[in-house]
Amino acid sequence: QVQLVESGGGLVQAGGSLRLSCAASGISFSSNAMGWYRQAPGKQRELVAAVASGGNTNYAASVKGRFTSSRDNAKNTVYLQMNSLKPEDTAVYYCKLHSRNTGTDYWGQGTQVTVSS
């Protein structure tokens, strides 16, 4: 059974930092692409960062220069370092694993990030 478990969310003041983690189990991690998404109340879920199996990253324009994603294949974990947080970054953050073999997307349960002004 594939499981993705996010952690690291919380309440932070504007300008602060948080580091999210997403630990995967039940599936080969290193060969699959990972992604971080977020969903604010009343809005659609949007891609924040994509991390390819080889480690290449892409970011949404709204977070570029502030957020950094990385992966540790030895720990089956992907990270999202969020700096210079803004109130508009407030959302539930989800990680996603895209299985290269089956084309299936697996999602974590989400972790709340709240940035106060």
N, C-alpha and C positions, 0 to 999 in steps of 0.2 A: 504494500500500500504506500503510495506516494504521499509524503507529508512535507509541507513547507511551513515553518514556524518563524514568524517575525517577532522581533523584540527591539526595544530601545526607544519607543515613542514616549511622549510625555508633554508636559507644559514647559514652555521656555519663553523668555522675553525676546522681543524683536532685537535682532543683532546677535543672538546667541547661536549655539550649535547643538546638534544632536547627531548621534550615530545609530543608524538602524542596522540590524542584522537579520539575515534570513537563512535559516539552517534547513537543508534538504535531506530527506531520507527516503529510502525505498526505490531509488532510481539512480542510474548513473548520472553523476553531477557534471563531471568535467567536460563531457562531450556536448552538453546542451547549453543553449543560450538562456540568459536570465534577463529579467526586466523588473524595474520598479515603476509602479503606477500609483496614482493618487486620485482620490475622489472627494471633492468638497460637497457639502450639503447643497442639493439642488443642481449639481453640475454632473456632467458625464465623467467617467473615469478617463484619465489621460496618462499618457506615457511620460515618465519623468527621466528615466535613464535606461539604456539598454547595454548589456554586457555580453559580448559574444563569447563563445567557448574559449577562444584564444586570448580573451582579455580586452579586446578592443571595445571602446565605449562610445556611445552617442548620447547626447543630452537634449532635452527640450530647451528651447531658447530662453524660457523664463527662469531656468535654473543654471544655465551655463555660466561657469566661472564661480559659482557658489557651492554647487553639489559635486561630489566625486563618488563614483561607484567603483568597486573593486571586488575581486573574488579570490577566495582561498580554496583551491580545489582539494587540498589535503584535508580541509575541515568541512568540505561540502557546504560552504557558507559564502553568501554574497553580502556586501556591505553598501550602505549609502551614507556617506559623510555629508552632513548638511550644515553649511556655515552661513553666516550673515542672514539668518532666517528672517522672513517677513510675515506679517499677519496673513497675507494672501497665500502663504505656504500651508496654512491650516487645512488639514484634510486627514482622511484615513489613507494610510500608505500600505500598498500591497506589493508583494513580490510574486513574480510569475516565472515558471520554468516552462520552456517550450521544448518538447521532446522531438529531437531530430528524427528519431526512428519512426514514431507513430503520428507525428503532427499534433499531438494532444497538448493542450495548455493546462498546467496545474497552477493553482492559486493558493496563497497563504490566506490566513484568516483576517489579516489586516492589523495595523497598529495605529492608534490615534496620535497625531501630532497637532498640537495647539500652540500657536504663536501669539502672544499677547502684545498689544501695542503700548 
